[in-house]
């Protein structure tokens, strides 16, 4: 029941008329670091028996286990939904952070996501009226009070979740930044023996040093926590960000202790990772405060980013797993959310109107209402790279002259292991035509062939076809209708129709309705027919 209450709370907060009347409207801004560690090495990773003795026994014959090398990435942002509530310097926000640990190099285990941690938060932040930066003086940057729900969306022996209320105080002294975050756990926990506070303690402290110029600064930071008991369990997290461009930094992370992931909350790990992170735009002294002005350089919304707190399927399909094993019967009501962003490289390639981009889309189907725990039924991960050529408006001879053309490479998978694994790789072209008030895009693709042993989803083209057609009708400033259709163009006529309606509540937040009918709403259901209707909120593009 607690999960239903939390979802209802998010729903009611987002629809509060008082927030909708703010002149600026909700804003999506940066929160914690957003990064990817392309390689992260753990010299002594957990044994499967640390998670499940049954799983360790089952996989012993296949010589499968946790690989020393994996990928870790984190995505974090917050939505400012109300400002100047009690003073001229406060605001209320809904934040979301997700960190995933991906065994991408572990081919014997089908490259699964070892753990994914989901953390939505409700935060009230106050900042002092006198915010001038003076040298050689201590400054309180902000005081925040929040509620955090953290879970890994798994089930059975792998399920982990807890909730906290916390305070956070951010201060600075010249180029040094300090943060103290005490917390108190509330409500029941789902763990594997021993409270979370036995390993996470009751808070954490952070310190960072910034150097370099204001346009491209470097950062060294450290975070520490301890349970303050005789067994002295805790963790230290060291990070270094070296600015390469105003948009990107080389990013290194060292962790030693307990709780690197929720699955490992009571397991000691030591790891080192190297990758890249996105830089926040703004004065370097804002880097650890709770400024409401942050954004990430070069980032924009790609596909629709939304949450449907209520989505109903009158007859959800049971997925077919490998080896003829039936999957679990899904509940009729669930939560669905998607976030999608694009990073455009700050240079042209062949013309003055083209660019190269990386995009990432993640769609999650969460069943919190009836099942015990925070069961995430399915998550689909879709990174892609594409080249885009944009035509100049004055050069278009008609409405049917392409507005832009893309050529891309996309990988899509559900991050599951063995019998639940789904993945495919495609190249595509996409043509967009702007016939105002309607825009139309045609997107044919070609799937890379796989061997029978490696193909997690044979005959996918029989259900997804070889492309899709999308259309968006901007009826007026507030109303927008969207259509997506695909078909296998065979006699059995398998495909899908996806209809969406959005109504702008504010400049950036919209009421959102989504109807789906067909195959492939999620990868686990690529060969199953489903019908669903959901209602929620989306961020306007």
C-alpha positions in Angstrom: 0.0 0.0 0.0 2.9 2.4 0.7 3.8 2.3 -3.0 0.3 3.3 -4.0 0.4 6.2 -1.6 3.7 7.5 -2.9 2.5 7.3 -6.6 -0.7 9.1 -5.6 1.3 11.8 -3.8 3.4 12.4 -6.9 0.2 12.6 -9.0 -1.5 15.1 -6.7 1.6 17.3 -6.4 2.1 17.5 -10.1 -1.5 18.5 -10.7 -1.7 21.1 -7.9 -3.2 24.3 -9.4 -1.0 26.5 -7.3 2.1 25.1 -9.1 0.5 25.5 -12.5 0.0 29.2 -11.8 3.7 29.9 -11.4 4.8 32.2 -14.1 7.9 30.2 -15.1 6.1 26.8 -14.9 7.9 23.6 -14.0 11.5 23.2 -15.2 13.6 20.1 -15.8 17.1 20.8 -14.5 20.2 18.9 -13.5 20.5 17.3 -10.0 23.3 14.8 -9.3 26.0 13.9 -11.7 25.0 12.3 -15.0 27.8 10.0 -16.3 28.8 6.7 -17.8 31.8 4.6 -16.8 32.6 2.6 -19.9 34.8 0.4 -17.8 34.6 -0.3 -14.1 36.9 -2.9 -12.5 36.2 -4.8 -9.3 39.1 -7.1 -8.3 36.8 -9.2 -6.1 33.2 -8.9 -7.2 30.4 -10.5 -5.2 29.7 -14.2 -5.7 26.3 -15.4 -6.9 26.0 -17.2 -3.6 26.0 -13.8 -1.8 22.8 -13.0 -3.6 21.1 -16.4 -3.9 22.3 -19.9 -3.0 19.7 -21.3 -5.4 21.0 -19.1 -8.3 24.6 -20.0 -7.5 23.8 -23.7 -7.7 21.8 -23.3 -10.9 24.6 -21.5 -12.7 27.5 -23.5 -11.4 27.5 -25.9 -14.3 27.5 -23.1 -16.9 30.6 -21.5 -15.2 28.6 -18.2 -15.0 29.3 -15.6 -12.4 29.7 -11.8 -11.8 32.4 -10.4 -14.1 35.2 -8.2 -12.8 34.5 -5.6 -15.5 31.2 -3.9 -16.0 29.7 -0.5 -17.1 28.0 1.9 -14.7 25.9 4.8 -15.6 23.8 7.4 -13.7 21.0 9.7 -14.9 19.7 12.4 -12.6 17.4 15.4 -12.9 14.7 17.3 -11.1 11.5 19.1 -11.9 11.1 22.5 -10.3 7.3 22.7 -9.7 7.0 25.7 -7.4 9.1 28.7 -6.5 8.9 31.6 -4.0 6.6 29.6 -1.7 7.6 31.1 1.7 10.4 33.4 0.6 12.0 34.8 -2.5 14.7 32.2 -2.5 12.9 28.9 -2.0 11.5 26.2 -4.3 9.9 22.8 -4.3 11.0 20.0 -6.7 10.5 16.4 -7.7 13.8 14.7 -8.3 14.7 11.4 -9.9 18.1 9.6 -10.0 18.8 6.2 -11.6 22.0 4.3 -11.4 22.6 1.1 -13.4 25.3 -1.6 -13.1 25.5 -3.3 -16.5 27.5 -6.5 -17.0 27.9 -5.6 -20.7 31.1 -7.6 -21.2 29.7 -10.8 -19.5 28.6 -12.7 -22.6 28.0 -16.1 -20.8 25.4 -14.4 -18.7 23.7 -12.6 -21.7 25.2 -9.2 -20.6 22.5 -8.5 -18.0 21.9 -5.4 -15.8 23.3 -6.7 -12.4 21.3 -4.0 -10.5 19.4 -0.8 -11.2 18.6 1.6 -8.4 15.6 4.0 -8.7 15.3 7.0 -6.4 12.5 9.5 -6.7 12.5 12.4 -4.2 10.3 15.2 -3.0 12.5 18.2 -2.0 11.9 21.6 -0.4 15.0 23.9 -0.8 15.6 27.3 0.9 18.5 29.6 0.0 19.7 32.7 1.9 18.6 36.1 0.6 22.2 37.3 0.7 23.8 35.2 -1.9 26.8 37.3 -2.8 30.1 35.4 -3.1 32.9 36.9 -1.0 36.4 35.6 -0.8 37.8 34.1 2.4 34.3 33.7 3.9 32.1 30.8 4.8 28.7 30.8 3.0 25.6 28.7 3.6 24.5 28.0 0.1 21.2 26.2 0.8 19.2 24.1 3.2 17.0 21.3 1.8 14.5 18.9 3.4 13.4 15.9 1.5 11.7 12.5 1.3 13.4 9.7 -0.7 12.1 6.4 -1.8 14.9 4.1 -3.1 14.4 0.6 -4.6 16.0 -1.7 -7.1 12.7 -2.8 -8.7 13.5 -6.5 -8.3 11.6 -9.3 -6.6 12.2 -12.3 -4.2 15.7 -12.6 -2.8 16.9 -9.7 -4.9 14.3 -7.1 -3.8 15.7 -4.1 -1.9 13.8 -0.9 -0.9 13.7 1.7 1.9 12.4 5.2 2.5 14.0 8.2 4.3 13.4 11.8 5.3 16.6 13.9 5.3 18.0 17.4 5.6 20.9 18.6 3.5 23.1 21.7 4.2 25.4 23.0 1.5 28.2 25.5 2.3 31.3 26.9 0.5 34.6 28.5 1.3 36.4 30.0 -1.7 36.8 27.1 -4.1 35.8 24.5 -1.5 32.3 23.1 -1.3 30.9 21.2 1.6 27.7 19.2 2.1 26.2 17.4 5.2 23.2 15.1 4.7 21.7 13.4 7.8 18.7 11.1 7.3 16.2 9.0 9.3 14.7 5.9 7.8 10.9 5.6 7.9 8.5 2.8 7.2 9.4 -0.9 6.6 12.5 -2.0 4.7 12.9 -4.8 2.2 16.5 -6.2 2.6 18.5 -9.3 3.0 19.2 -9.3 6.7 20.4 -6.3 8.8 18.9 -2.8 8.5 20.2 -0.5 5.8 21.5 1.8 8.6 23.8 -0.9 9.8 25.8 -0.3 6.5 24.7 3.1 5.2 24.6 4.8 8.6 22.4 7.8 9.3 24.0 10.3 6.9 26.9 11.3 4.7 29.3 14.2 4.2 30.9 15.5 1.0 33.7 17.8 0.1 34.8 19.1 -3.3 37.5 21.3 -4.7 37.0 23.2 -8.0 39.8 24.6 -10.2 40.2 25.8 -13.7 38.3 28.6 -15.4 34.6 29.3 -15.1 33.8 28.0 -18.6 35.6 24.7 -18.1 36.4 23.8 -14.5 37.8 20.6 -13.0 36.5 19.0 -9.8 37.9 16.6 -7.1 35.3 15.3 -4.7 35.0 12.9 -1.8 31.9 11.4 -0.1 32.0 9.4 3.2 29.6 7.7 5.4 29.9 5.4 8.5 27.4 3.5 10.7 29.3 4.9 13.8 29.3 1.5 15.5 32.1 -0.7 16.7 32.1 -2.7 13.5 32.9 0.5 11.6 31.0 -0.2 8.4 30.6 2.5 5.8 32.0 3.7 2.5 34.2 6.3 0.8 33.6 7.5 -2.8 36.2 9.5 -4.6 35.6 11.2 -8.0 37.6 13.3 -10.4 36.1 15.3 -13.3 38.5 16.8 -15.8 36.8 19.2 -18.2 37.5 18.4 -21.8 34.9 20.8 -23.3 32.2 23.0 -21.7 29.8 20.0 -22.4 31.9 17.0 -21.3 34.4 15.9 -18.6 36.6 12.9 -18.3 35.2 11.2 -15.2 36.9 8.8 -12.8 35.3 7.1 -9.8 36.8 5.0 -6.9 34.6 3.3 -4.4 35.5 1.3 -1.3 32.9 0.1 1.2 29.3 -1.1 1.6 26.3 0.0 -0.5 27.7 0.8 -3.9 24.4 -0.6 -5.1 21.3 -1.5 -3.2 21.8 -5.2 -4.0 25.2 -4.9 -2.4 24.1 -2.8 0.6 25.6 -5.4 3.0 28.5 -6.6 0.7 31.9 -4.9 0.7 33.1 -3.8 -2.7 36.1 -2.0 -4.1 36.0 -0.7 -7.7 37.6 1.9 -10.0 35.8 3.2 -13.1 36.7 5.6 -16.0 34.3 7.3 -18.4 32.7 10.6 -19.2 30.2 13.0 -17.5 28.0 15.8 -18.6 29.0 19.3 -17.4 26.4 21.6 -15.8 26.1 25.1 -17.3 26.6 27.9 -14.8 29.1 29.5 -12.5 31.5 26.9 -11.1 30.7 27.9 -7.5 27.2 26.6 -8.0 28.4 23.1 -8.6 27.2 21.6 -5.3 24.5 24.0 -4.3 20.8 23.4 -5.0 20.6 26.1 -7.7 17.4 26.0 -9.7 19.2 27.3 -12.8 21.3 24.2 -13.7 21.1 22.4 -17.0 23.4 20.1 -18.9 25.4 21.5 -21.8 24.2 20.3 -25.1 21.2 18.3 -23.7 17.6 18.5 -24.9 14.5 16.3 -24.7 14.5 13.7 -27.5 11.3 11.6 -27.4 8.4 12.2 -25.0 9.4 12.1 -21.3 6.4 11.2 -19.2 5.0 9.3 -16.3 1.7 7.4 -16.3 0.8 6.8 -12.6 -2.2 4.8 -13.8 -2.1 2.5 -16.9 -4.8 -0.2 -17.4 -4.5 -3.4 -19.5 -7.7 -5.5 -19.4 -5.9 -8.7 -20.4 -2.1 -8.5 -20.0 -0.2 -11.2 -21.8 2.1 -13.7 -20.1 5.5 -13.4 -21.8 7.0 -16.5 -23.5 10.5 -17.1 -22.0 13.2 -19.3 -23.5 12.9 -23.0 -23.2 9.1 -22.9 -23.1 9.1 -21.4 -19.6 6.0 -19.2 -19.0 6.6 -15.8 -17.4 4.7 -14.3 -14.5 1.2 -13.0 -15.0 1.3 -9.2 -15.0 -1.2 -7.2 -13.0 -3.8 -5.2 -15.0 -2.8 -1.9 -13.5 0.7 -0.6 -13.5 2.9 2.6 -13.7 4.8 3.4 -16.9 7.4 6.1 -17.3 9.9 7.1 -20.0 12.7 9.6 -20.1 14.5 10.4 -23.2 17.3 12.9 -24.0 19.7 13.9 -26.8 23.2 15.2 -26.6 24.2 17.2 -29.7 27.9 17.5 -30.4 29.0 21.1 -30.7 30.4 21.0 -34.2 29.3 20.4 -37.8 30.6 17.7 -40.1 29.9 18.3 -43.8 27.7 21.3 -43.9 26.8 24.2 -41.7 23.4 22.6 -40.8 24.3 19.1 -39.8 25.3 17.5 -36.5 26.2 14.3 -34.7 24.1 13.2 -31.7 23.9 10.6 -29.0 20.4 9.9 -27.7 19.2 7.7 -24.9 15.6 6.5 -24.2 14.4 4.3 -21.3 10.9 3.0 -20.9 10.0 1.3 -17.6 6.9 -0.8 -16.7 6.5 -0.8 -12.9 3.9 -2.9 -11.0 3.7 -1.3 -7.5 0.0 -1.7 -6.7 -0.7 -5.4 -6.2 2.7 -7.2 -6.0 4.8 -7.2 -2.9 7.8 -4.9 -3.1 8.7 -2.6 -6.1 8.4 -5.0 -8.9 9.6 -3.5 -12.2 8.1 -5.8 -14.8 10.3 -4.6 -17.7 12.8 -1.9 -18.6 13.8 -1.2 -22.1 17.1 0.6 -22.7 17.8 2.2 -26.1 21.0 4.1 -26.8 21.6 5.4 -30.3 24.0 7.4 -32.4 22.8 9.3 -35.4 23.9 11.9 -38.0 21.3 14.5 -38.8 21.2 16.9 -41.8 18.8 19.9 -41.4 17.5 21.7 -44.4 17.2 25.5 -44.4 13.7 26.7 -44.2 14.1 29.0 -47.2 15.4 26.2 -49.3 12.4 23.9 -49.0 10.4 23.9 -52.2 7.3 22.4 -50.6 5.9 21.0 -47.4 7.1 17.6 -48.7 10.7 18.7 -48.8 12.4 17.0 -45.8 12.9 19.1 -42.8 15.7 16.8 -41.6 17.2 13.4 -42.5 18.8 11.1 -39.9 21.1 8.1 -40.4 21.5 6.2 -37.1 22.6 3.1 -35.3 20.5 1.9 -32.4 20.8 -0.9 -29.8 17.7 -1.9 -27.7 17.6 -4.4 -24.9 15.9 -5.2 -21.6 19.0 -5.9 -19.6 17.7 -9.3 -18.4 19.7 -12.5 -18.2 19.3 -15.8 -20.0 15.6 -16.8 -20.6 14.3 -13.2 -20.1 16.9 -11.6 -22.3 15.7 -9.5 -25.3 17.9 -7.4 -27.6 18.4 -6.3 -31.2 20.5 -3.9 -33.2 19.4 -1.8 -36.2 20.6 0.8 -38.6 17.9 3.3 -39.8 17.2 6.3 -41.8 14.4 8.8 -40.8 12.9 11.5 -42.9 10.8 14.3 -41.3 8.4 16.5 -43.2 6.9 19.7 -41.7 3.4 20.3 -43.2 2.2 22.6 -40.5 0.3 22.0 -38.3 1.2 18.3 -38.9 4.7 16.8 -38.9 5.3 13.4 -40.4 8.3 11.1 -40.1 9.1 7.9 -42.0 11.6 5.6 -40.4 12.7 2.4 -42.2 15.3 0.1 -40.5 17.4 -2.9 -41.1 18.1 -5.4 -38.3 21.5 -6.9 -38.0 21.4 -10.6 -38.3 22.4 -12.8 -35.3 23.2 -16.5 -35.0 20.5 -18.8 -33.7 22.5 -19.2 -30.4 22.7 -15.4 -29.9 19.3 -14.4 -31.0 17.2 -13.6 -27.9 14.1 -12.8 -29.9 13.8 -14.7 -33.2 11.5 -13.4 -36.0 11.2 -10.0 -34.4 10.5 -8.5 -37.8 7.3 -10.6 -38.0 6.0 -8.3 -35.2 7.8 -5.0 -35.4 8.1 -5.0 -39.2 10.8 -3.0 -41.1 9.9 0.5 -40.1 7.4 2.9 -38.6 5.4 6.0 -39.5 4.8 8.8 -37.0 2.7 11.9 -37.2 2.1 14.8 -34.8 -0.7 17.3 -35.1 -0.2 20.5 -33.1 -3.9 21.5 -32.9 -3.2 24.7 -31.0 -0.8 26.0 -28.3 -2.1 23.5 -25.7 -3.4 20.4 -27.6 -1.3 17.9 -29.5 -2.2 14.5 -31.0 0.5 12.0 -31.9 0.3 8.7 -33.9 2.8 5.9 -34.4 2.0 2.9 -36.6 4.0 -0.1 -37.8 3.1 -3.3 -39.6 4.9 -6.3 -40.8 3.3 -6.0 -44.3 2.4 -9.7 -44.3 -0.8 -11.6 -44.6 -1.1 -12.0 -40.8 -1.0 -8.2 -40.5 0.8 -7.9 -37.2 1.9 -4.5 -36.0 0.9 -1.8 -33.5 -0.9 1.5 -33.2 0.2 4.0 -30.5 -2.0 7.1 -30.0 -1.1 10.0 -27.6 -2.8 13.2 -26.6 -1.2 16.0 -24.5 -2.7 19.1 -23.1 -0.4 21.8 -21.9 -1.1 22.7 -18.2 1.9 25.1 -18.1 4.6 26.1 -20.5 6.5 22.9 -19.7 4.1 20.4 -18.1 1.3 18.6 -19.9 -1.5 16.2 -19.1 -0.8 13.1 -21.1 -2.9 10.2 -22.4 -1.5 7.1 -24.1 -3.3 4.3 -25.9 -1.5 1.2 -27.3 -2.9 -1.7 -29.3 -0.7 -4.3 -30.9 2.6 -6.1 -30.6 5.8 -4.9 -29.0 4.7 -2.4 -26.3 7.8 -3.7 -24.5 10.6 -6.0 -25.6 9.5 -8.9 -23.3 6.1 -8.7 -25.1 7.5 -8.3 -28.7 5.4 -11.4 -29.8 2.4 -10.8 -27.6 -0.7 -8.7 -28.4 -1.6 -6.1 -25.7 -4.1 -3.2 -25.3 -3.5 -0.5 -22.7 -4.7 3.0 -21.7 -2.7 5.2 -19.4 -3.0 8.8 -18.0 -0.4 11.0 -16.4 2.0 13.9 -17.1 4.6 14.7 -19.7 7.3 17.4 -20.1 6.6 19.6 -23.0 9.3 19.8 -25.7 
